[in-house]
Amino acid sequence: MNDLPPVFKTGFFPTLIFGSRWLQLPLYLGLIIAQCAYVYLFLHELWILVSTVSTLGEQQIMLIVLGLIDVVMISNLLVMVIVGGYETFVSRLRLNGHPDQPEWLSHVNATVLKVKLAMAIIGISSIHLLKTFIEAGNIGMPGAKFTEAGVMWQTIIHMTFIFSAIGIAYTDLLMQRVSSANKAAH
């Protein structure tokens, strides 16, 4: 027992509190299952595209392809949350030197993860907005998916995502400046 480094010689409550981070493990495993659902959705949509391509118009093909891109971007978001969240909040993955280690993982922290997630959400929102703009020509026609108000609100929400990401990035910049100033003072 005396061979343990001082960092491991803590009391019961600090050990319990620190160990509670492992309660997030089932959440990350659940996100992996959700990613499997997105793989199924992607393959299903790809099959629809391939099997009906000769009967589809250019706009329909473009909408299906945008849907596929959307699924890929959401899957990328899931990977960032699963890998980055686990690495940041649960335990190190110990991938140093692994040839497949994502470049961004070597410098991930909660702030970097927030900025990357915000950028991914903007990308996903952009795809949805592009799909809406493509179908906006049908506004006012019977069976139209969108109204003018719906397009306006989607645009406002997208701009809100952009301004939020700018705010997060600016806050991160300010925090880096304060941190650098504190390090220079010591």
Contacts in CASP RR format, 6 or more apart in sequence:
PFRMAT RR
TARGET T0000
AUTHOR 0000-0000-0000
METHOD contacts of the structure
MODEL  1
MNDLPPVFKTGFFPTLIFGSRWLQLPLYLGLIIAQCAYVYLFLHELWILV
STVSTLGEQQIMLIVLGLIDVVMISNLLVMVIVGGYETFVSRLRLNGHPD
QPEWLSHVNATVLKVKLAMAIIGISSIHLLKTFIEAGNIGMPGAKFTEAG
VMWQTIIHMTFIFSAIGIAYTDLLMQRVSSANKAAH
10 18 0 8 1.000
21 89 0 8 1.000
21 90 0 8 1.000
21 91 0 8 1.000
22 90 0 8 1.000
22 91 0 8 1.000
24 85 0 8 1.000
24 86 0 8 1.000
24 89 0 8 1.000
24 90 0 8 1.000
25 86 0 8 1.000
25 90 0 8 1.000
28 82 0 8 1.000
28 85 0 8 1.000
28 86 0 8 1.000
28 90 0 8 1.000
31 78 0 8 1.000
31 81 0 8 1.000
31 82 0 8 1.000
32 82 0 8 1.000
34 78 0 8 1.000
35 75 0 8 1.000
35 78 0 8 1.000
35 79 0 8 1.000
35 82 0 8 1.000
38 71 0 8 1.000
38 74 0 8 1.000
38 75 0 8 1.000
38 78 0 8 1.000
39 75 0 8 1.000
41 71 0 8 1.000
42 68 0 8 1.000
42 71 0 8 1.000
42 72 0 8 1.000
42 75 0 8 1.000
45 64 0 8 1.000
45 67 0 8 1.000
45 68 0 8 1.000
45 71 0 8 1.000
46 68 0 8 1.000
48 64 0 8 1.000
49 56 0 8 1.000
49 61 0 8 1.000
49 64 0 8 1.000
49 65 0 8 1.000
49 68 0 8 1.000
53 61 0 8 1.000
56 64 0 8 1.000
59 134 0 8 1.000
62 134 0 8 1.000
63 131 0 8 1.000
63 134 0 8 1.000
63 135 0 8 1.000
66 127 0 8 1.000
66 130 0 8 1.000
66 131 0 8 1.000
66 134 0 8 1.000
67 127 0 8 1.000
67 131 0 8 1.000
69 127 0 8 1.000
70 124 0 8 1.000
70 127 0 8 1.000
70 128 0 8 1.000
70 131 0 8 1.000
73 120 0 8 1.000
73 123 0 8 1.000
73 124 0 8 1.000
73 127 0 8 1.000
74 124 0 8 1.000
76 120 0 8 1.000
77 117 0 8 1.000
77 120 0 8 1.000
77 121 0 8 1.000
77 124 0 8 1.000
80 104 0 8 1.000
80 113 0 8 1.000
80 116 0 8 1.000
80 117 0 8 1.000
80 120 0 8 1.000
81 113 0 8 1.000
81 117 0 8 1.000
83 93 0 8 1.000
83 102 0 8 1.000
83 105 0 8 1.000
84 105 0 8 1.000
84 108 0 8 1.000
84 113 0 8 1.000
85 108 0 8 1.000
85 113 0 8 1.000
86 93 0 8 1.000
87 93 0 8 1.000
87 105 0 8 1.000
87 108 0 8 1.000
88 108 0 8 1.000
88 109 0 8 1.000
88 110 0 8 1.000
88 113 0 8 1.000
89 110 0 8 1.000
93 105 0 8 1.000
95 101 0 8 1.000
95 105 0 8 1.000
96 106 0 8 1.000
104 112 0 8 1.000
104 116 0 8 1.000
111 172 0 8 1.000
111 175 0 8 1.000
112 172 0 8 1.000
114 168 0 8 1.000
114 172 0 8 1.000
115 165 0 8 1.000
115 168 0 8 1.000
115 169 0 8 1.000
115 172 0 8 1.000
118 161 0 8 1.000
118 164 0 8 1.000
118 165 0 8 1.000
118 168 0 8 1.000
118 169 0 8 1.000
119 165 0 8 1.000
121 161 0 8 1.000
121 165 0 8 1.000
122 158 0 8 1.000
122 161 0 8 1.000
122 162 0 8 1.000
122 165 0 8 1.000
125 157 0 8 1.000
125 158 0 8 1.000
125 161 0 8 1.000
126 158 0 8 1.000
128 154 0 8 1.000
128 158 0 8 1.000
129 154 0 8 1.000
129 155 0 8 1.000
129 158 0 8 1.000
132 146 0 8 1.000
132 151 0 8 1.000
132 154 0 8 1.000
133 151 0 8 1.000
135 144 0 8 1.000
135 145 0 8 1.000
135 146 0 8 1.000
136 146 0 8 1.000
136 151 0 8 1.000
138 144 0 8 1.000
138 145 0 8 1.000
138 146 0 8 1.000
139 146 0 8 1.000
139 147 0 8 1.000
139 148 0 8 1.000
139 151 0 8 1.000
140 147 0 8 1.000
END
